[in-house]
Amino acid sequence: MNYKDSVKYIHSLLKFGMNLGLQRISALLNELGNPQEKLEFVHVAGTNGKGTTSTMLSSILCAAGKKTGLFTSPYVFDFCERIQINNKNIPHDELSLVVEKVKNACDRLSAKGTEPTEFEAITAAAMLYFYEQKCDAVVLEVGLGGRYDSTNIIPCPKAAVITSISLDH
C-alpha cells in the first residue's frame, strides 16, 4: 500500500459516517495490541484553540527532551500533518505501513460485523505509530468531543486541558 492508497482507504471509511460509541475503537485497538495502554497522554478538548494549544504543548514537551507524539485534525495541506513526532509529520511511507496494519485489523473486524469509522481508524493508526516509535508522551486532540469521542479510549491521561467552550457544545 502506498501513501495515496493509504489516504484513499482512510477516506473510504467515511461511508460509515459518524457513529457514536467506544466499542468499535476498543475492538480495533484490541486487534492492534492495545497500544494506547502503553502510552502517556495529554488530552486536549474544547471548541476553540485545541490545535494551537496541542501544538504548543507538544513543543514544550519536545523542548523538555521528551519524544512527543501529536495527533490533531484537520490537516491543511497533507494528511500526514495529523500525526507528528517531535513536530515532524509522519513520513508518507511510514503512514502507509501503519495504515496497512490498521486496514488488516479493520478487515478482521468487518468480517465479524464491526465497521470502524474514518476517525476511529486514523486515531488507531496514530496510537499504533506513537507506540511503535516509542514516544515518551502523546498530545491528543479530541475529534468531535464528548464522552464517545474515539480519543476517550485512552486510559487516564497525565493531564487534561480544556480550551474555551462555546455554544455549539
Rosetta constraint file for C-alpha pairs under 8 A:
AtomPair CA 1 CA 5 HARMONIC 5.89 0.50
AtomPair CA 1 CA 6 HARMONIC 6.34 0.50
AtomPair CA 1 CA 96 HARMONIC 6.00 0.50
AtomPair CA 1 CA 97 HARMONIC 7.41 0.50
AtomPair CA 1 CA 100 HARMONIC 6.62 0.50
AtomPair CA 2 CA 6 HARMONIC 6.11 0.50
AtomPair CA 2 CA 92 HARMONIC 7.97 0.50
AtomPair CA 2 CA 93 HARMONIC 6.88 0.50
AtomPair CA 2 CA 96 HARMONIC 5.52 0.50
AtomPair CA 3 CA 7 HARMONIC 6.34 0.50
AtomPair CA 3 CA 92 HARMONIC 5.43 0.50
AtomPair CA 3 CA 93 HARMONIC 6.28 0.50
AtomPair CA 3 CA 95 HARMONIC 6.83 0.50
AtomPair CA 3 CA 96 HARMONIC 5.16 0.50
AtomPair CA 4 CA 8 HARMONIC 6.11 0.50
AtomPair CA 5 CA 9 HARMONIC 5.97 0.50
AtomPair CA 5 CA 96 HARMONIC 7.89 0.50
AtomPair CA 6 CA 10 HARMONIC 6.30 0.50
AtomPair CA 6 CA 95 HARMONIC 7.39 0.50
AtomPair CA 6 CA 96 HARMONIC 5.43 0.50
AtomPair CA 6 CA 99 HARMONIC 6.01 0.50
AtomPair CA 6 CA 100 HARMONIC 7.22 0.50
AtomPair CA 7 CA 11 HARMONIC 6.15 0.50
AtomPair CA 7 CA 79 HARMONIC 7.26 0.50
AtomPair CA 8 CA 12 HARMONIC 6.05 0.50
AtomPair CA 9 CA 13 HARMONIC 6.86 0.50
AtomPair CA 9 CA 103 HARMONIC 7.94 0.50
AtomPair CA 10 CA 14 HARMONIC 7.69 0.50
AtomPair CA 10 CA 99 HARMONIC 7.87 0.50
AtomPair CA 10 CA 118 HARMONIC 5.69 0.50
AtomPair CA 10 CA 121 HARMONIC 6.91 0.50
AtomPair CA 10 CA 122 HARMONIC 7.02 0.50
AtomPair CA 11 CA 118 HARMONIC 6.27 0.50
AtomPair CA 12 CA 118 HARMONIC 7.49 0.50
AtomPair CA 13 CA 17 HARMONIC 7.56 0.50
AtomPair CA 13 CA 116 HARMONIC 7.39 0.50
AtomPair CA 13 CA 117 HARMONIC 5.42 0.50
AtomPair CA 13 CA 118 HARMONIC 4.65 0.50
AtomPair CA 14 CA 117 HARMONIC 6.40 0.50
AtomPair CA 14 CA 118 HARMONIC 5.35 0.50
AtomPair CA 15 CA 117 HARMONIC 7.97 0.50
AtomPair CA 16 CA 115 HARMONIC 7.19 0.50
AtomPair CA 16 CA 116 HARMONIC 7.48 0.50
AtomPair CA 16 CA 117 HARMONIC 5.56 0.50
AtomPair CA 16 CA 118 HARMONIC 7.62 0.50
AtomPair CA 17 CA 117 HARMONIC 6.46 0.50
AtomPair CA 17 CA 118 HARMONIC 7.71 0.50
AtomPair CA 18 CA 117 HARMONIC 6.94 0.50
AtomPair CA 19 CA 117 HARMONIC 7.33 0.50
AtomPair CA 20 CA 148 HARMONIC 5.68 0.50
AtomPair CA 20 CA 149 HARMONIC 7.27 0.50
AtomPair CA 21 CA 148 HARMONIC 4.93 0.50
AtomPair CA 21 CA 149 HARMONIC 7.39 0.50
AtomPair CA 21 CA 150 HARMONIC 7.72 0.50
AtomPair CA 22 CA 26 HARMONIC 5.96 0.50
AtomPair CA 22 CA 148 HARMONIC 5.83 0.50
AtomPair CA 22 CA 149 HARMONIC 7.37 0.50
AtomPair CA 22 CA 150 HARMONIC 6.17 0.50
AtomPair CA 22 CA 152 HARMONIC 7.83 0.50
AtomPair CA 22 CA 153 HARMONIC 6.71 0.50
AtomPair CA 23 CA 27 HARMONIC 6.11 0.50
AtomPair CA 24 CA 28 HARMONIC 6.05 0.50
AtomPair CA 24 CA 114 HARMONIC 6.67 0.50
AtomPair CA 24 CA 115 HARMONIC 7.19 0.50
AtomPair CA 24 CA 116 HARMONIC 5.63 0.50
AtomPair CA 24 CA 120 HARMONIC 7.61 0.50
AtomPair CA 25 CA 29 HARMONIC 6.00 0.50
AtomPair CA 25 CA 116 HARMONIC 6.81 0.50
AtomPair CA 25 CA 120 HARMONIC 5.58 0.50
AtomPair CA 25 CA 121 HARMONIC 7.71 0.50
AtomPair CA 25 CA 124 HARMONIC 7.27 0.50
AtomPair CA 25 CA 150 HARMONIC 6.31 0.50
AtomPair CA 25 CA 153 HARMONIC 7.26 0.50
AtomPair CA 26 CA 30 HARMONIC 6.05 0.50
AtomPair CA 26 CA 153 HARMONIC 6.74 0.50
AtomPair CA 27 CA 31 HARMONIC 6.29 0.50
AtomPair CA 27 CA 109 HARMONIC 7.64 0.50
AtomPair CA 28 CA 32 HARMONIC 6.52 0.50
AtomPair CA 28 CA 102 HARMONIC 7.88 0.50
AtomPair CA 28 CA 105 HARMONIC 6.41 0.50
AtomPair CA 28 CA 106 HARMONIC 6.66 0.50
AtomPair CA 28 CA 109 HARMONIC 7.26 0.50
AtomPair CA 28 CA 116 HARMONIC 7.39 0.50
AtomPair CA 28 CA 121 HARMONIC 7.87 0.50
AtomPair CA 28 CA 124 HARMONIC 7.16 0.50
AtomPair CA 29 CA 33 HARMONIC 6.28 0.50
AtomPair CA 29 CA 34 HARMONIC 4.85 0.50
AtomPair CA 29 CA 35 HARMONIC 6.93 0.50
AtomPair CA 29 CA 36 HARMONIC 7.64 0.50
AtomPair CA 29 CA 124 HARMONIC 6.14 0.50
AtomPair CA 30 CA 34 HARMONIC 4.85 0.50
AtomPair CA 31 CA 105 HARMONIC 5.78 0.50
AtomPair CA 32 CA 101 HARMONIC 7.85 0.50
AtomPair CA 32 CA 102 HARMONIC 7.43 0.50
AtomPair CA 32 CA 105 HARMONIC 6.82 0.50
AtomPair CA 32 CA 128 HARMONIC 7.30 0.50
AtomPair CA 34 CA 38 HARMONIC 7.64 0.50
AtomPair CA 35 CA 39 HARMONIC 6.97 0.50
AtomPair CA 35 CA 127 HARMONIC 6.12 0.50
AtomPair CA 35 CA 128 HARMONIC 5.56 0.50
AtomPair CA 35 CA 131 HARMONIC 5.75 0.50
AtomPair CA 36 CA 127 HARMONIC 5.90 0.50
AtomPair CA 36 CA 128 HARMONIC 7.55 0.50
AtomPair CA 36 CA 131 HARMONIC 7.55 0.50
AtomPair CA 36 CA 153 HARMONIC 7.88 0.50
AtomPair CA 36 CA 154 HARMONIC 5.81 0.50
AtomPair CA 36 CA 155 HARMONIC 7.38 0.50
AtomPair CA 37 CA 154 HARMONIC 6.94 0.50
AtomPair CA 37 CA 155 HARMONIC 6.41 0.50
AtomPair CA 38 CA 131 HARMONIC 7.04 0.50
AtomPair CA 39 CA 130 HARMONIC 7.92 0.50
AtomPair CA 39 CA 131 HARMONIC 6.66 0.50
AtomPair CA 39 CA 135 HARMONIC 7.33 0.50
AtomPair CA 39 CA 136 HARMONIC 7.19 0.50
AtomPair CA 39 CA 137 HARMONIC 6.69 0.50
AtomPair CA 39 CA 138 HARMONIC 7.16 0.50
AtomPair CA 40 CA 136 HARMONIC 6.84 0.50
AtomPair CA 40 CA 137 HARMONIC 5.06 0.50
AtomPair CA 40 CA 138 HARMONIC 6.12 0.50
AtomPair CA 40 CA 157 HARMONIC 6.45 0.50
AtomPair CA 40 CA 158 HARMONIC 6.43 0.50
AtomPair CA 41 CA 137 HARMONIC 5.79 0.50
AtomPair CA 41 CA 138 HARMONIC 4.76 0.50
AtomPair CA 41 CA 139 HARMONIC 5.78 0.50
AtomPair CA 41 CA 140 HARMONIC 6.68 0.50
AtomPair CA 41 CA 154 HARMONIC 7.81 0.50
AtomPair CA 41 CA 156 HARMONIC 7.99 0.50
AtomPair CA 41 CA 157 HARMONIC 4.80 0.50
AtomPair CA 41 CA 158 HARMONIC 5.72 0.50
AtomPair CA 41 CA 159 HARMONIC 7.04 0.50
AtomPair CA 42 CA 137 HARMONIC 7.53 0.50
AtomPair CA 42 CA 138 HARMONIC 6.19 0.50
AtomPair CA 42 CA 139 HARMONIC 4.76 0.50
AtomPair CA 42 CA 140 HARMONIC 6.06 0.50
AtomPair CA 42 CA 157 HARMONIC 5.62 0.50
AtomPair CA 42 CA 158 HARMONIC 5.79 0.50
AtomPair CA 42 CA 159 HARMONIC 4.83 0.50
AtomPair CA 42 CA 160 HARMONIC 5.67 0.50
AtomPair CA 42 CA 161 HARMONIC 7.41 0.50
AtomPair CA 43 CA 139 HARMONIC 6.08 0.50
AtomPair CA 43 CA 140 HARMONIC 4.93 0.50
AtomPair CA 43 CA 141 HARMONIC 6.09 0.50
AtomPair CA 43 CA 142 HARMONIC 7.19 0.50
AtomPair CA 43 CA 157 HARMONIC 6.39 0.50
AtomPair CA 43 CA 159 HARMONIC 6.42 0.50
AtomPair CA 43 CA 160 HARMONIC 4.72 0.50
AtomPair CA 43 CA 161 HARMONIC 6.12 0.50
AtomPair CA 44 CA 50 HARMONIC 6.23 0.50
AtomPair CA 44 CA 53 HARMONIC 7.69 0.50
AtomPair CA 44 CA 54 HARMONIC 6.57 0.50
AtomPair CA 44 CA 139 HARMONIC 7.30 0.50
AtomPair CA 44 CA 140 HARMONIC 6.06 0.50
AtomPair CA 44 CA 141 HARMONIC 4.83 0.50
AtomPair CA 44 CA 142 HARMONIC 6.18 0.50
AtomPair CA 44 CA 160 HARMONIC 5.93 0.50
AtomPair CA 44 CA 161 HARMONIC 4.70 0.50
AtomPair CA 44 CA 162 HARMONIC 5.92 0.50
AtomPair CA 44 CA 163 HARMONIC 7.53 0.50
AtomPair CA 45 CA 50 HARMONIC 6.17 0.50
AtomPair CA 45 CA 141 HARMONIC 6.29 0.50
AtomPair CA 45 CA 142 HARMONIC 5.49 0.50
AtomPair CA 45 CA 145 HARMONIC 6.72 0.50
AtomPair CA 45 CA 160 HARMONIC 7.82 0.50
AtomPair CA 45 CA 161 HARMONIC 6.18 0.50
AtomPair CA 45 CA 162 HARMONIC 4.83 0.50
AtomPair CA 45 CA 163 HARMONIC 6.22 0.50
AtomPair CA 46 CA 50 HARMONIC 6.20 0.50
AtomPair CA 46 CA 145 HARMONIC 7.60 0.50
AtomPair CA 46 CA 162 HARMONIC 5.21 0.50
AtomPair CA 46 CA 163 HARMONIC 4.60 0.50
AtomPair CA 46 CA 164 HARMONIC 5.58 0.50
AtomPair CA 46 CA 165 HARMONIC 5.30 0.50
AtomPair CA 47 CA 163 HARMONIC 6.77 0.50
AtomPair CA 47 CA 164 HARMONIC 5.90 0.50
AtomPair CA 47 CA 165 HARMONIC 4.90 0.50
AtomPair CA 47 CA 166 HARMONIC 5.92 0.50
AtomPair CA 47 CA 168 HARMONIC 7.87 0.50
AtomPair CA 47 CA 169 HARMONIC 7.39 0.50
AtomPair CA 48 CA 163 HARMONIC 6.41 0.50
AtomPair CA 48 CA 164 HARMONIC 5.80 0.50
AtomPair CA 48 CA 165 HARMONIC 6.96 0.50
AtomPair CA 48 CA 166 HARMONIC 7.80 0.50
AtomPair CA 49 CA 53 HARMONIC 5.88 0.50
AtomPair CA 49 CA 163 HARMONIC 6.21 0.50
AtomPair CA 49 CA 164 HARMONIC 7.36 0.50
AtomPair CA 50 CA 54 HARMONIC 5.85 0.50
AtomPair CA 50 CA 141 HARMONIC 6.55 0.50
AtomPair CA 50 CA 163 HARMONIC 6.38 0.50
AtomPair CA 51 CA 55 HARMONIC 6.06 0.50
AtomPair CA 51 CA 72 HARMONIC 6.51 0.50
AtomPair CA 51 CA 73 HARMONIC 7.50 0.50
AtomPair CA 51 CA 141 HARMONIC 7.13 0.50
AtomPair CA 52 CA 56 HARMONIC 6.15 0.50
AtomPair CA 53 CA 57 HARMONIC 6.12 0.50
AtomPair CA 53 CA 163 HARMONIC 7.85 0.50
AtomPair CA 54 CA 58 HARMONIC 6.07 0.50
AtomPair CA 54 CA 70 HARMONIC 7.37 0.50
AtomPair CA 54 CA 72 HARMONIC 7.67 0.50
AtomPair CA 54 CA 139 HARMONIC 6.18 0.50
AtomPair CA 54 CA 140 HARMONIC 7.31 0.50
AtomPair CA 54 CA 141 HARMONIC 6.60 0.50
AtomPair CA 55 CA 59 HARMONIC 6.18 0.50
AtomPair CA 55 CA 70 HARMONIC 7.42 0.50
AtomPair CA 56 CA 60 HARMONIC 6.19 0.50
AtomPair CA 57 CA 61 HARMONIC 6.21 0.50
AtomPair CA 57 CA 139 HARMONIC 7.16 0.50
AtomPair CA 58 CA 62 HARMONIC 6.15 0.50
AtomPair CA 58 CA 68 HARMONIC 6.22 0.50
AtomPair CA 58 CA 69 HARMONIC 7.28 0.50
AtomPair CA 58 CA 70 HARMONIC 6.44 0.50
AtomPair CA 58 CA 86 HARMONIC 7.30 0.50
AtomPair CA 58 CA 87 HARMONIC 7.36 0.50
AtomPair CA 58 CA 138 HARMONIC 7.79 0.50
AtomPair CA 58 CA 139 HARMONIC 6.19 0.50
AtomPair CA 59 CA 63 HARMONIC 6.08 0.50
AtomPair CA 59 CA 86 HARMONIC 7.31 0.50
AtomPair CA 59 CA 87 HARMONIC 7.00 0.50
AtomPair CA 60 CA 64 HARMONIC 6.25 0.50
AtomPair CA 61 CA 65 HARMONIC 6.60 0.50
AtomPair CA 61 CA 66 HARMONIC 5.45 0.50
AtomPair CA 61 CA 67 HARMONIC 7.64 0.50
AtomPair CA 61 CA 68 HARMONIC 6.47 0.50
AtomPair CA 61 CA 137 HARMONIC 7.72 0.50
AtomPair CA 62 CA 66 HARMONIC 5.01 0.50
AtomPair CA 62 CA 67 HARMONIC 6.11 0.50
AtomPair CA 62 CA 68 HARMONIC 5.95 0.50
AtomPair CA 62 CA 86 HARMONIC 5.88 0.50
AtomPair CA 66 CA 135 HARMONIC 7.69 0.50
AtomPair CA 66 CA 136 HARMONIC 5.65 0.50
AtomPair CA 66 CA 137 HARMONIC 6.73 0.50
AtomPair CA 67 CA 85 HARMONIC 6.99 0.50
AtomPair CA 67 CA 86 HARMONIC 6.15 0.50
AtomPair CA 67 CA 134 HARMONIC 7.75 0.50
AtomPair CA 67 CA 135 HARMONIC 5.01 0.50
AtomPair CA 67 CA 136 HARMONIC 5.12 0.50
AtomPair CA 67 CA 137 HARMONIC 6.52 0.50
AtomPair CA 68 CA 85 HARMONIC 5.44 0.50
AtomPair CA 68 CA 86 HARMONIC 5.25 0.50
AtomPair CA 68 CA 135 HARMONIC 5.54 0.50
AtomPair CA 68 CA 136 HARMONIC 6.00 0.50
AtomPair CA 68 CA 137 HARMONIC 4.93 0.50
AtomPair CA 68 CA 138 HARMONIC 5.49 0.50
AtomPair CA 68 CA 139 HARMONIC 7.35 0.50
AtomPair CA 69 CA 83 HARMONIC 7.26 0.50
AtomPair CA 69 CA 84 HARMONIC 5.59 0.50
AtomPair CA 69 CA 85 HARMONIC 4.38 0.50
AtomPair CA 69 CA 86 HARMONIC 6.48 0.50
AtomPair CA 69 CA 130 HARMONIC 6.01 0.50
AtomPair CA 69 CA 135 HARMONIC 6.16 0.50
AtomPair CA 69 CA 137 HARMONIC 6.27 0.50
AtomPair CA 69 CA 138 HARMONIC 4.39 0.50
AtomPair CA 69 CA 139 HARMONIC 6.10 0.50
AtomPair CA 70 CA 82 HARMONIC 7.52 0.50
AtomPair CA 70 CA 83 HARMONIC 5.82 0.50
AtomPair CA 70 CA 84 HARMONIC 5.01 0.50
AtomPair CA 70 CA 85 HARMONIC 6.19 0.50
AtomPair CA 70 CA 86 HARMONIC 7.90 0.50
AtomPair CA 70 CA 87 HARMONIC 7.65 0.50
AtomPair CA 70 CA 138 HARMONIC 5.72 0.50
AtomPair CA 70 CA 139 HARMONIC 4.84 0.50
AtomPair CA 70 CA 140 HARMONIC 6.09 0.50
AtomPair CA 70 CA 141 HARMONIC 7.97 0.50
AtomPair CA 71 CA 82 HARMONIC 5.46 0.50
AtomPair CA 71 CA 83 HARMONIC 4.94 0.50
AtomPair CA 71 CA 84 HARMONIC 6.64 0.50
AtomPair CA 71 CA 123 HARMONIC 7.85 0.50
AtomPair CA 71 CA 126 HARMONIC 6.69 0.50
AtomPair CA 71 CA 138 HARMONIC 7.63 0.50
AtomPair CA 71 CA 139 HARMONIC 6.37 0.50
AtomPair CA 71 CA 140 HARMONIC 5.05 0.50
AtomPair CA 71 CA 141 HARMONIC 5.99 0.50
AtomPair CA 72 CA 81 HARMONIC 7.81 0.50
AtomPair CA 72 CA 82 HARMONIC 4.90 0.50
AtomPair CA 72 CA 83 HARMONIC 6.84 0.50
AtomPair CA 72 CA 140 HARMONIC 6.70 0.50
AtomPair CA 72 CA 141 HARMONIC 5.19 0.50
AtomPair CA 72 CA 142 HARMONIC 7.67 0.50
AtomPair CA 73 CA 82 HARMONIC 5.59 0.50
AtomPair CA 73 CA 141 HARMONIC 7.50 0.50
AtomPair CA 73 CA 143 HARMONIC 7.18 0.50
AtomPair CA 74 CA 82 HARMONIC 6.77 0.50
AtomPair CA 75 CA 79 HARMONIC 5.68 0.50
AtomPair CA 75 CA 80 HARMONIC 7.63 0.50
AtomPair CA 75 CA 81 HARMONIC 5.59 0.50
AtomPair CA 75 CA 82 HARMONIC 5.84 0.50
AtomPair CA 76 CA 81 HARMONIC 7.57 0.50
AtomPair CA 77 CA 81 HARMONIC 7.68 0.50
AtomPair CA 80 CA 84 HARMONIC 7.49 0.50
AtomPair CA 80 CA 89 HARMONIC 5.44 0.50
AtomPair CA 80 CA 90 HARMONIC 5.50 0.50
AtomPair CA 80 CA 91 HARMONIC 7.03 0.50
AtomPair CA 80 CA 92 HARMONIC 6.94 0.50
AtomPair CA 80 CA 95 HARMONIC 7.29 0.50
AtomPair CA 81 CA 89 HARMONIC 5.19 0.50
AtomPair CA 81 CA 90 HARMONIC 7.30 0.50
AtomPair CA 82 CA 89 HARMONIC 7.42 0.50
AtomPair CA 83 CA 89 HARMONIC 5.95 0.50
AtomPair CA 83 CA 90 HARMONIC 5.73 0.50
AtomPair CA 83 CA 126 HARMONIC 6.01 0.50
AtomPair CA 84 CA 88 HARMONIC 5.11 0.50
AtomPair CA 84 CA 89 HARMONIC 4.32 0.50
AtomPair CA 84 CA 90 HARMONIC 5.39 0.50
AtomPair CA 85 CA 89 HARMONIC 6.62 0.50
AtomPair CA 85 CA 90 HARMONIC 7.00 0.50
AtomPair CA 85 CA 130 HARMONIC 7.74 0.50
AtomPair CA 85 CA 135 HARMONIC 7.83 0.50
AtomPair CA 90 CA 94 HARMONIC 6.48 0.50
AtomPair CA 90 CA 95 HARMONIC 6.23 0.50
AtomPair CA 91 CA 95 HARMONIC 6.24 0.50
AtomPair CA 92 CA 96 HARMONIC 6.27 0.50
AtomPair CA 93 CA 97 HARMONIC 6.42 0.50
AtomPair CA 94 CA 98 HARMONIC 6.29 0.50
AtomPair CA 95 CA 99 HARMONIC 5.95 0.50
AtomPair CA 96 CA 100 HARMONIC 6.08 0.50
AtomPair CA 97 CA 101 HARMONIC 6.60 0.50
AtomPair CA 98 CA 102 HARMONIC 6.36 0.50
AtomPair CA 98 CA 125 HARMONIC 5.91 0.50
AtomPair CA 98 CA 128 HARMONIC 7.22 0.50
AtomPair CA 98 CA 129 HARMONIC 6.45 0.50
AtomPair CA 99 CA 103 HARMONIC 5.92 0.50
AtomPair CA 99 CA 122 HARMONIC 7.92 0.50
AtomPair CA 99 CA 125 HARMONIC 6.02 0.50
AtomPair CA 100 CA 104 HARMONIC 6.21 0.50
AtomPair CA 101 CA 105 HARMONIC 6.36 0.50
AtomPair CA 102 CA 106 HARMONIC 6.05 0.50
AtomPair CA 102 CA 121 HARMONIC 6.66 0.50
AtomPair CA 102 CA 124 HARMONIC 7.09 0.50
AtomPair CA 102 CA 125 HARMONIC 6.14 0.50
AtomPair CA 103 CA 107 HARMONIC 6.03 0.50
AtomPair CA 104 CA 108 HARMONIC 6.37 0.50
AtomPair CA 105 CA 109 HARMONIC 6.32 0.50
AtomPair CA 106 CA 110 HARMONIC 5.93 0.50
AtomPair CA 106 CA 115 HARMONIC 7.00 0.50
AtomPair CA 106 CA 116 HARMONIC 6.63 0.50
AtomPair CA 106 CA 121 HARMONIC 7.90 0.50
AtomPair CA 107 CA 111 HARMONIC 6.29 0.50
AtomPair CA 108 CA 112 HARMONIC 6.86 0.50
AtomPair CA 109 CA 113 HARMONIC 6.43 0.50
AtomPair CA 109 CA 114 HARMONIC 5.12 0.50
AtomPair CA 109 CA 115 HARMONIC 6.68 0.50
AtomPair CA 110 CA 114 HARMONIC 4.87 0.50
AtomPair CA 110 CA 115 HARMONIC 5.31 0.50
AtomPair CA 116 CA 120 HARMONIC 5.93 0.50
AtomPair CA 116 CA 121 HARMONIC 6.38 0.50
AtomPair CA 117 CA 121 HARMONIC 6.21 0.50
AtomPair CA 118 CA 122 HARMONIC 6.31 0.50
AtomPair CA 119 CA 123 HARMONIC 5.94 0.50
AtomPair CA 119 CA 143 HARMONIC 7.70 0.50
AtomPair CA 119 CA 150 HARMONIC 7.38 0.50
AtomPair CA 120 CA 124 HARMONIC 6.09 0.50
AtomPair CA 120 CA 150 HARMONIC 5.95 0.50
AtomPair CA 121 CA 125 HARMONIC 6.12 0.50
AtomPair CA 122 CA 126 HARMONIC 6.12 0.50
AtomPair CA 123 CA 127 HARMONIC 6.30 0.50
AtomPair CA 123 CA 150 HARMONIC 7.13 0.50
AtomPair CA 123 CA 151 HARMONIC 7.03 0.50
AtomPair CA 124 CA 128 HARMONIC 6.06 0.50
AtomPair CA 125 CA 129 HARMONIC 6.05 0.50
AtomPair CA 126 CA 130 HARMONIC 6.11 0.50
AtomPair CA 127 CA 131 HARMONIC 6.17 0.50
AtomPair CA 128 CA 132 HARMONIC 6.09 0.50
AtomPair CA 129 CA 133 HARMONIC 6.03 0.50
AtomPair CA 130 CA 134 HARMONIC 6.16 0.50
AtomPair CA 130 CA 135 HARMONIC 5.47 0.50
AtomPair CA 130 CA 138 HARMONIC 7.47 0.50
AtomPair CA 131 CA 135 HARMONIC 6.23 0.50
AtomPair CA 140 CA 151 HARMONIC 7.27 0.50
AtomPair CA 141 CA 151 HARMONIC 7.67 0.50
AtomPair CA 142 CA 149 HARMONIC 6.82 0.50
AtomPair CA 142 CA 150 HARMONIC 7.77 0.50
AtomPair CA 142 CA 151 HARMONIC 5.77 0.50
AtomPair CA 142 CA 152 HARMONIC 7.93 0.50
AtomPair CA 143 CA 149 HARMONIC 6.37 0.50
AtomPair CA 143 CA 150 HARMONIC 7.39 0.50
AtomPair CA 143 CA 151 HARMONIC 7.21 0.50
AtomPair CA 144 CA 149 HARMONIC 5.95 0.50
AtomPair CA 145 CA 149 HARMONIC 5.17 0.50
AtomPair CA 147 CA 152 HARMONIC 6.84 0.50
AtomPair CA 148 CA 152 HARMONIC 6.73 0.50
AtomPair CA 149 CA 153 HARMONIC 7.99 0.50
AtomPair CA 165 CA 169 HARMONIC 6.83 0.50
